[in-house]
Amino acid sequence: MKNYLILSAAALLLASCSASKTGTTGADTVTAVQTTQEALAEDSLIAILNIKDTIKTGEPVELKFTVFNRTDSTRQFCKWHTPFEPPISKYLDIKDEQGNEVNYKGAMAKRVMPPPADSYIKVNVGDSVSANADLLKSYAIDKPGRYTIVYNSKGVSGVIVKDSVSFVYSK
């Protein structure tokens, strides 16, 4: 089903990019892509990132990752590249105020594909599941400043995270 949705989105995108001169504009293409993305999001698991606004040096940099099922049926996602497993992959992009990426210092796992059945977590209709991760265990956050966190692994987990989060790391 997931592959069907991705293929239908790609077909819609390609169809909207035709070279005919029938009076369509680039705005029509953007609208078609946005509509396709919204349709996919309605049929997908959505996650929200939460973190304290200000974290003092020495405190854990605790990120809460909550996956919501707002669809009409039970869904599952791969826990790889999420906080639902130990830190063995770089699934976040963390940047400082100047746009410099924070180095990932955790392990990197090579995986057998496709993921085995025990790599998936089911989420019932209307339900959610959460996991926490101390980012200091896997990212070199060591200077005071404002940091922005973006989830980068939708392609592995199948979970959509629309928004980034920011925090201030202070002395």
QUICOR-V992221 format. One record per run of one state. SS is the DSSP state (hx for helix, st for strand, lp for the rest). FROM is the first residue (numbers start at 0). LEN is the number of residues. Records with the same first field share a line. If there is no record, write none. Layout:
SS = FROM-LEN + FROM-LEN
//
This chain:
lp = 0-1 + 16-9 + 42-2 + 50-3 + 56-5 + 68-6 + 78-13 + 96-4 + 101-2 + 104-12 + 123-4 + 137-1 + 139-5 + 151-2 + 157-1 + 160-4 + 170-1
hx = 1-15 + 25-17 + 116-3 + 134-3 + 153-4
st = 44-6 + 53-3 + 61-7 + 74-4 + 91-5 + 100-1 + 103-1 + 119-4 + 127-7 + 138-1 + 144-7 + 158-2 + 164-6
//
